[in-house]
């Protein structure tokens, strides 16, 4: 049986081509819409920080530095950033990362973490798709999906995994993020807790909560969840 490691080189090439702005052809049977969104957002943030000559804000996940998005913004705010970089750089969201234990990492190191992590998530999807083509029946917990392969692309038939998040506290909203680039914006998993069950594409994730006593997102930085190997996680929140 082939593992995701067997598809890593192909996935890394896909990621590097996307970052470098080259034409990318996504393999049949998978969607990378979320990973490519991360790559686009990360690249824009990195460009602005490089212009200012500062490192990338980061949090430690399982003891290792992982880049953390510092802007909850869309294209309109990125345009404003061209005019007032310093204002946004020291915005409340940026400062909040530092207040919760954030650090700075070299831009080169941040790029390496994101490239490797994004490639790992895509490789897991390729590996499962390869194995599923040889099986007549879908494995337990798998869900048929029809979603775009990339933003603006045509829907493709693929599968995801049923995933369950439980918490100690009821009434919380659960958020998810790729474990390679912590991006709070647009990462709602579901709620209210607990439990919360949703369908996830294969990949490496971390989870957090917001609500009640948690006025900002409280990430569980001690657990990296690998889907489809893991089907549930409990957050001690």
Phi, psi and omega in degrees: 000134178279139177257176183296335179299330181289344181250005186293316182299317178297318181292320179296321177297321178298315180296314182295322177296321178295314181297323182277002176077018179275164176295135183237130175249111182283131178303150180299146171089003178226158172243138176237024186300322181285319180294317180294326176297317176301314183297319180294315182293316180299316182299320180292317178297318181297320180299317180293319180292323178296324178296326180275348178075032179238163180282179181265133177295146185210158172238156179270121176249117186053035176088352183252139180293132178230130180304142181235124178301135182250358179235126171265082193219162172245192184300326181300318181285330175294327177293319177296327182298331178299331183269320186231066182300313185299322181298315181285328180300320181256032178291171182300321182294323179293313181295326181298322178300318180291325181292333182262022175102013180293156178226177173254143174233154179299144182300325179296320179291321178298317179298319181296316180298315182293316181298313182294317182292318178296319179296323179297316180296317179294321180298323178296321179292320178296319182295316181292321179297320179298315181291322183292333179294339182266356183247142181280327183245145179285142179293155178303139178088353178271146184232132175291134179231153173225098184223159179298144176291322177220167180300127180083359182271174178285149178297144175235151177274123180214189178226157174228179181247138172289126185229139184238131176245129175241154180223164176286328184256136177272155175086014180267153169268134182259134178242155177231160176206150171301139184287353182261348183200105185281111186232097186296329185288133175069031185239025181296127176269316178157181179171178358280154178282156011216143006270171174233124181241130178214175177259132180240144167288153180299146180158186181254125187228159163235161182230155177212179181224160172211149181123164183053240182284349180266096184279341172232166183297128177250104183277143170272100185269007180254001181228118170256123184260128179253114178257131019262007182298327180244139184246358180201162176210145174249128178259126182277063182237000000 
